[in-house]
Amino acid sequence: MEFLMRFISKRTPNFQKMFAHRIKAANGLFLLSQKIVSVKIRLFRSGAHFFSCLLLISYFFFLIVPDGKYDPTTLVFPSFLHTYGVRKATAKHLFLYMQNRVKVRDPQGIAATRLDVWDNPKETKDDDEITVYGVNSGQDVVIYNTSMTGIAVYGLYERGERRLNRPHGIAAHRTGDVYLADTGNNRVVHFFNPNRELKWVGELAGLSAPRDVAISADRTVFVADTGNNRVLVFRDDKLIQ
């Protein structure tokens, strides 16, 4: 610290003023870290990714607010080692994962859920693991992750009634149910993901160019039957309204 002060004293007044503010800020952060002795953060390593010290720093910067209350809406920017730099996937990332089998063509709906089968109540290291489904309408496929490092595709090799046609909206439930607005086929397709694979269940027919779909916590399904200018409500794949 003495060396730093001697260094600063030889600089211009503006330079000294700037560093004075920096030192005060650093001292404030140091005192803050001393006061938060009750906060315990466990860094862990899991599979191919782990939280680094940068995440610890982010925790102090963004999650600890002045009044000591936790704000669950606060977002922490992940460290490089947690995401390997892929914070916003692009066509290049898709090419690397799928080896040119899938290209970005008219992306539409997206849905994310925390599958019950992925959750171990006794563990905390899996709390960030979610399943995300993305509709690549121009190629008639649904892209989804089977783990935090694996990707799968539904629609590349399906034939007959299981072939999609210009799908749009998609909705997912934590129990594994997935509903897709298969617009070009005038239906909503019901899938089920028991763990790491989308499996065909059936379809909600009698629709006209449905564009979107939603599902509630009690698994009630709402369909935007666009061609007929109406919204339909289903439960257990049966029309109730």
LUMKOLTI-108789 format. One line per field, with one value per residue (C-alpha): residue number from 1; residue in one letter; x, y, z. Coordinates in nm, 4 decimals. Layout:
nr: [NUM|...]
rest: [A|...]
X: [X|...]
Y: [Y|...]
Z: [Z|...]
end
This chain:
nr: [1|2|3|4|5|6|7|8|9|10|11|12|13|14|15|16|17|18|19|20|21|22|23|24|25|26|27|28|29|30|31|32|33|34|35|36|37|38|39|40|41|42|43|44|45|46|47|48|49|50|51|52|53|54|55|56|57|58|59|60|61|62|63|64|65|66|67|68|69|70|71|72|73|74|75|76|77|78|79|80|81|82|83|84|85|86|87|88|89|90|91|92|93|94|95|96|97|98|99|100|101|102|103|104|105|106|107|108|109|110|111|112|113|114|115|116|117|118|119|120|121|122|123|124|125|126|127|128|129|130|131|132|133|134|135|136|137|138|139|140|141|142|143|144|145|146|147|148|149|150|151|152|153|154|155|156|157|158|159|160|161|162|163|164|165|166|167|168|169|170|171|172|173|174|175|176|177|178|179|180|181|182|183|184|185|186|187|188|189|190|191|192|193|194|195|196|197|198|199|200|201|202|203|204|205|206|207|208|209|210|211|212|213|214|215|216|217|218|219|220|221|222|223|224|225|226|227|228|229|230|231|232|233|234|235|236|237|238|239|240|241]
rest: [M|E|F|L|M|R|F|I|S|K|R|T|P|N|F|Q|K|M|F|A|H|R|I|K|A|A|N|G|L|F|L|L|S|Q|K|I|V|S|V|K|I|R|L|F|R|S|G|A|H|F|F|S|C|L|L|L|I|S|Y|F|F|F|L|I|V|P|D|G|K|Y|D|P|T|T|L|V|F|P|S|F|L|H|T|Y|G|V|R|K|A|T|A|K|H|L|F|L|Y|M|Q|N|R|V|K|V|R|D|P|Q|G|I|A|A|T|R|L|D|V|W|D|N|P|K|E|T|K|D|D|D|E|I|T|V|Y|G|V|N|S|G|Q|D|V|V|I|Y|N|T|S|M|T|G|I|A|V|Y|G|L|Y|E|R|G|E|R|R|L|N|R|P|H|G|I|A|A|H|R|T|G|D|V|Y|L|A|D|T|G|N|N|R|V|V|H|F|F|N|P|N|R|E|L|K|W|V|G|E|L|A|G|L|S|A|P|R|D|V|A|I|S|A|D|R|T|V|F|V|A|D|T|G|N|N|R|V|L|V|F|R|D|D|K|L|I|Q]
X: [0.0000|0.2867|0.4465|0.1149|0.0741|0.4283|0.3506|0.0289|0.1936|0.4170|0.1222|-0.1050|-0.3863|-0.6539|-0.4715|-0.4482|-0.8182|-0.9177|-0.7111|-0.8414|-1.1931|-1.0709|-0.9033|-1.2149|-1.4238|-1.1779|-1.1768|-1.5557|-1.5676|-1.3122|-1.5155|-1.8305|-1.6661|-1.5644|-1.9196|-2.0759|-1.9202|-2.2472|-2.2655|-2.1395|-2.0842|-1.9844|-1.7952|-1.8424|-1.7336|-1.9856|-1.9220|-1.7890|-1.8691|-1.8077|-1.8425|-1.5208|-1.3976|-1.5458|-1.8888|-1.8026|-1.7106|-2.0323|-2.2235|-2.0935|-2.1483|-2.5007|-2.6767|-2.5907|-2.7962|-2.7416|-3.0267|-2.9023|-3.2101|-3.1883|-3.3431|-3.4396|-3.4906|-3.1230|-2.9285|-2.5627|-2.3505|-2.1974|-1.8245|-1.6473|-1.5758|-1.9453|-2.0588|-1.7344|-1.8110|-2.1450|-2.3769|-2.5739|-2.5811|-2.5401|-2.5522|-2.1813|-2.2410|-2.5259|-2.2964|-2.0313|-2.2841|-2.4931|-2.2257|-2.4385|-2.7384|-2.9422|-2.9268|-3.1045|-3.4100|-3.7025|-3.6719|-4.0067|-4.1297|-3.9170|-4.0030|-3.8034|-3.8828|-3.7186|-3.7966|-3.8992|-3.6946|-3.3799|-3.4237|-3.2570|-3.4046|-3.0986|-2.8586|-2.8105|-2.5592|-2.8328|-3.0569|-2.9392|-3.0182|-3.3208|-3.4561|-3.5051|-3.7022|-3.6589|-3.8688|-3.6690|-3.9722|-3.7928|-3.6509|-3.9586|-3.7662|-3.7529|-3.4082|-3.3696|-3.1008|-3.0715|-2.8270|-2.6234|-2.3839|-2.5922|-2.8377|-3.0988|-3.3408|-3.6924|-3.8121|-3.5050|-3.5953|-3.9645|-4.2065|-4.5826|-4.8045|-4.5023|-4.3543|-4.3883|-4.4888|-4.4018|-4.4423|-4.4571|-4.5417|-4.4329|-4.5075|-4.3492|-4.4436|-4.2162|-4.3747|-4.2416|-4.5438|-4.4633|-4.7191|-4.6280|-4.8420|-4.7854|-4.9271|-4.8869|-5.0552|-5.3490|-5.2930|-5.1175|-4.8765|-4.8434|-4.4980|-4.3634|-4.0064|-3.9492|-3.5896|-3.3790|-3.5884|-3.9045|-4.1547|-4.4698|-4.7960|-5.0682|-5.2308|-5.5097|-5.6844|-5.9685|-5.7728|-5.6893|-5.3326|-5.2760|-4.9943|-4.9327|-4.9947|-4.9577|-4.9823|-5.0703|-4.9384|-5.2341|-5.1567|-5.4494|-5.3575|-5.4586|-5.4424|-5.4536|-5.6626|-5.5627|-5.7450|-6.0747|-6.0180|-6.0613|-5.8802|-5.9492|-5.8917|-5.7912|-5.7338|-5.5971|-5.6062|-5.9854|-6.1621|-6.3325|-6.3990]
Y: [0.0000|0.2427|0.1763|0.2473|0.5786|0.6889|0.5980|0.8012|1.1057|1.1476|1.1663|1.4534|1.5786|1.4237|1.0928|1.1104|1.1921|0.9012|0.6549|0.7908|0.6965|0.3553|0.2899|0.3942|0.1585|-0.1248|-0.0608|-0.0616|-0.3992|-0.5371|-0.4197|-0.5603|-0.9000|-0.8929|-0.8216|-1.1017|-1.3733|-1.5641|-1.6209|-1.9628|-2.0414|-2.3853|-2.4022|-2.7366|-2.9270|-3.1314|-3.3152|-3.0858|-2.7554|-2.5928|-2.2588|-2.0599|-1.7816|-1.5303|-1.6565|-1.5947|-1.2362|-1.1995|-1.3259|-1.0421|-0.7809|-0.8716|-1.0875|-0.9143|-0.5951|-0.3175|-0.4198|-0.7797|-0.9229|-1.1744|-1.0648|-1.3735|-1.1627|-1.0647|-1.2291|-1.3254|-1.3280|-1.6789|-1.7310|-1.8623|-2.1997|-2.2483|-2.1897|-2.2315|-1.8991|-2.0078|-1.7526|-1.6878|-1.9776|-1.8903|-2.0765|-2.1528|-2.3245|-2.5256|-2.6309|-2.7498|-2.9518|-3.0938|-3.1272|-2.9551|-3.1857|-2.8922|-2.5310|-2.2277|-2.1763|-1.9681|-2.0279|-1.9918|-2.1044|-2.1834|-2.3439|-2.4310|-2.6428|-2.8143|-3.1844|-3.3625|-3.6674|-3.4530|-3.3278|-3.4850|-3.3138|-3.4107|-3.2352|-2.8695|-2.9146|-3.0039|-2.7032|-2.5189|-2.8063|-2.7329|-2.8667|-2.6199|-2.6898|-2.4748|-2.4922|-2.4686|-2.4248|-2.3985|-2.7469|-2.8940|-2.9993|-2.9428|-2.9001|-2.9760|-3.0623|-3.4072|-3.2867|-2.9746|-3.0751|-3.2859|-3.1886|-3.3959|-3.3278|-3.4507|-3.4466|-3.5251|-3.8852|-3.9097|-4.0138|-4.0411|-3.8947|-3.8174|-3.5813|-3.2133|-2.9339|-2.5700|-2.5936|-2.2766|-2.2500|-2.5017|-2.5547|-2.7846|-2.9122|-3.0304|-3.3782|-3.4299|-3.3363|-3.1250|-2.9753|-2.8401|-2.6315|-2.8216|-2.5440|-2.6966|-3.0204|-2.8390|-3.0024|-2.9881|-3.2738|-3.4203|-3.5516|-3.6936|-3.6660|-3.9347|-3.8248|-3.7475|-3.8206|-3.6773|-3.9567|-3.9325|-3.9583|-3.8392|-3.5332|-3.2837|-3.2755|-3.0746|-2.7487|-2.4959|-2.3651|-2.3425|-2.1001|-2.1310|-2.3416|-2.3023|-2.5343|-2.4497|-2.5988|-2.8412|-2.9518|-2.7699|-2.6994|-2.3804|-2.3768|-2.0741|-2.2193|-1.9367|-2.0427|-2.0656|-1.7447|-1.9123|-2.0442|-2.4039|-2.5599|-2.9243|-3.1463|-3.4985|-3.4322|-3.3909|-3.0704|-2.9067|-2.5597]
Z: [0.0000|0.0852|-0.2516|-0.4211|-0.2368|-0.3341|-0.6936|-0.6900|-0.5263|-0.8307|-1.0697|-1.1760|-0.9456|-1.1701|-1.1622|-0.7819|-0.7518|-0.9748|-0.7737|-0.4446|-0.5522|-0.6639|-0.3276|-0.1346|-0.3448|-0.2868|0.0877|0.0871|-0.0845|0.1607|0.4596|0.3008|0.2593|0.6267|0.7407|0.5382|0.7505|0.7738|0.4000|0.3003|-0.0650|-0.1743|-0.5008|-0.6632|-0.9652|-1.1613|-1.4862|-1.7564|-1.5839|-1.2475|-1.0717|-1.0542|-0.8267|-1.0703|-0.9752|-0.6116|-0.6957|-0.8970|-0.5955|-0.3776|-0.6464|-0.7530|-0.4947|-0.1667|-0.1503|0.1064|0.3372|0.3458|0.1721|-0.1093|-0.4378|-0.6424|-0.9569|-0.9717|-1.2523|-1.2196|-1.5338|-1.5509|-1.5589|-1.8677|-1.7085|-1.6346|-1.9935|-2.1916|-2.3573|-2.5062|-2.3469|-2.6639|-2.9073|-3.2744|-3.6041|-3.5598|-3.2265|-3.3800|-3.6637|-3.4165|-3.2172|-3.5026|-3.7756|-4.0407|-3.9936|-3.8635|-3.9826|-3.8414|-4.0620|-3.9401|-3.5634|-3.3875|-3.0448|-2.7415|-2.4073|-2.0969|-1.7927|-1.4987|-1.5420|-1.2232|-1.3226|-1.3342|-0.9800|-0.6788|-0.3698|-0.1668|-0.4033|-0.4943|-0.7735|-1.0248|-0.9551|-1.2673|-1.5042|-1.7213|-2.0498|-2.3346|-2.6535|-2.9653|-3.2826|-3.6067|-3.8298|-4.1648|-4.1205|-3.9463|-3.6357|-3.2603|-3.1042|-2.7338|-2.4814|-2.3275|-2.0609|-1.9890|-2.2668|-2.5105|-2.7869|-2.9707|-3.2564|-3.3252|-3.6863|-3.8952|-3.9716|-3.8786|-4.1503|-4.2009|-3.9302|-3.7145|-3.9727|-3.8764|-4.1134|-4.0359|-3.6561|-3.4486|-3.0775|-2.8150|-2.4449|-2.1860|-1.8399|-1.5601|-1.5681|-1.9221|-2.1361|-2.4429|-2.6828|-3.0269|-3.2631|-3.5891|-3.8054|-4.1509|-4.0427|-3.8740|-3.5363|-3.2013|-3.1345|-2.7848|-2.6917|-2.3682|-2.2466|-1.9799|-1.9308|-2.2367|-2.5466|-2.7026|-2.7617|-2.9703|-2.7729|-3.0075|-3.1601|-3.1048|-3.4415|-3.5950|-3.5937|-3.8624|-3.8782|-3.5002|-3.4230|-3.0519|-2.7439|-2.3667|-2.0674|-1.7069|-1.3836|-1.3676|-1.7282|-1.8871|-2.2507|-2.4339|-2.8140|-3.0445|-3.3295|-3.5604|-3.8745|-3.6854|-3.4826|-3.1446|-2.8382|-2.7351|-2.3931|-2.3472|-2.0462|-2.0807|-2.4574|-2.4476|-2.5485|-2.2497|-2.3904]
end
